[in-house]
Amino acid sequence: MELQFDEHGLLTPKEIIELSLVDFEHIFVKERKGKIHRQQIFEQYLKHNQQIEKEIGNILFQFVNGSFTTLKIKPNDIDVVSFIDYRVFRKSEDKISPLMEN
C-alpha cells in the first residue's frame, strides 16, 4: 500500500487509514530514513501490545498517530489508543495503569 504525505510530512488525506501490522511496519519502519531508530520504537510498541494482551486481553483495534506516522526521521514515540472489550477492562482495571506509563 502506498500512502501520500504532504509537504510537511503528514499523511494526507486526514482520515482513518486501515493497515495491517505488516504494512504498518513496512511503511513506517522499513521505507523510512532513520530505520534503526524507528525499528527500536516499533519493537517497544510490539512489546507493549504483547504485555497488554498478556495482562489484560485481546486488543480489538488501535488508533496509531503522532510523529511516528509522519516522515519525521527521529520520532520520539508512537501515540496509541488501544480498544479492548469493556468487560475485560472492568476485570483488569488495576493492571491497566502501569501499562499506560510505558
C-alpha positions, -999 to 999 in steps of 0.1 A, spaced: 0 0 0 13 34 -9 4 63 14 6 100 4 23 127 25 20 164 22 49 190 21 51 188 59 55 151 60 20 145 73 -4 118 60 -29 130 35 -59 130 33 -66 133 70 -88 103 75 -86 69 91 -64 45 72 -66 8 80 -33 -10 78 -21 -45 88 7 -47 112 30 -59 84 21 -29 62 25 -5 92 60 -18 98 69 -18 61 56 18 56 68 35 88 100 15 96 115 -2 66 107 25 40 118 55 62 151 72 69 163 65 104 153 28 102 174 18 132 157 44 154 123 37 141 129 -1 145 137 4 182 105 23 187 85 -2 168 99 -31 188 88 -13 220 54 -9 205 52 -46 198 63 -54 234 37 -30 248 10 -47 227 21 -82 239 21 -70 275 -15 -57 271 -27 -89 256 -9 -110 283 -21 -89 313 -55 -77 301 -68 -94 270 -71 -90 232 -68 -56 216 -98 -52 194 -83 -24 173 -59 6 177 -56 42 166 -20 50 159 -9 86 154 18 111 162 52 118 148 59 81 141 32 82 114 49 111 96 81 114 76 100 127 107 134 109 108 136 106 145 102 104 161 101 102 199 74 76 203 42 61 188 10 76 200 -15 47 205 -51 43 217 -59 6 222 -95 -6 223 -104 -36 244 -137 -51 255 -152 -31 283 -159 -62 303 -123 -72 301 -113 -37 311 -136 -38 342 -119 -70 354 -84 -57 348 -85 -20 358 -57 -25 384 -34 -39 357 -40 -11 332 -24 19 349 11 5 349 8 -3 312 -2 33 303 31 46 317 52 28 290 
